[in-house]
Amino acid sequence: MLGMDLAKQPIKIKAAIGHVYANMAFYSHMSALDNLTFLGRLYGLGRKRLKDRVRATLDFVELWDERKKRVGAYSQGMKQRLGIARALIHEPKILLFDEATNGIDVQGVNDIRDMVYQLRSENKTILIASHQLGEIELVSDSIGLLKSGRLVAVGTPHDIKTSLNGILYKYVIRVPQPIQDFGVEVVEKRFVKDCNIVLAATAVETQLAQRFGADLVEVVDPTLEEAFLWMLGTDHNAEPSVANASKLAG
């Protein structure tokens, strides 16, 4: 890892990693400033660098104005932001996010997502473990899906969804007459004023466009969560399903 031997240089490798996880623990009777200062000293940061890093990380997570408040008085979202500051204090090259948004409200999740975008732009390597596939789909360049501890798919979100060869694609059709007249399997019907909106399960985009007009047919891509749920019900004894799986090992 990072050109180092994990067996021979574990301390150096650990020093290059920052870890963010759910319900991170802090000294609740101490302020955010004191918590980060104490941790920075454990990492061996010199006085000037430590002062600069504490300011930079608290600014990044937007907690500088709350730096003197006792951490025990922080909300869960504030604690998670402080956890990101703690993970960044020693300027790691790799960040691990392990269910980092568990128990966080919508605004807190949005805040953490924005921080991930910013860290990505700084060319940091970020590994995220999460069951919230909607969030994963938004922030990830490459994804690995695990089933019972086995890697069943790897690639970009687009790679994984398109590897299903249209199995989960839906077609939204706006028609003025019963869709069953055309022999289409209906998944769901919705009504908007005088127009039927039908989600059709069969992969018949060309035929539907010919029958109803291209402007009346819309293809709805599957979400990553839908793709994963489909994969959970299939047998993956073979290699990971996406063609570029070798990238993970490389």
Beta strands, then each sheet from edge to edge (+ up, - down):
strand 1: 17-21
strand 2: 94-98
strand 3: 125-129
strand 4: 143-147
strand 5: 150-155
strand 6: 170-175
strand 7: 186-192
strand 8: 195-200
strand 9: 217-220
sheet 1: 1+ 2+ 3+
sheet 2: 4+ 5-
sheet 3: 7+ 8- 6+ 9-
end
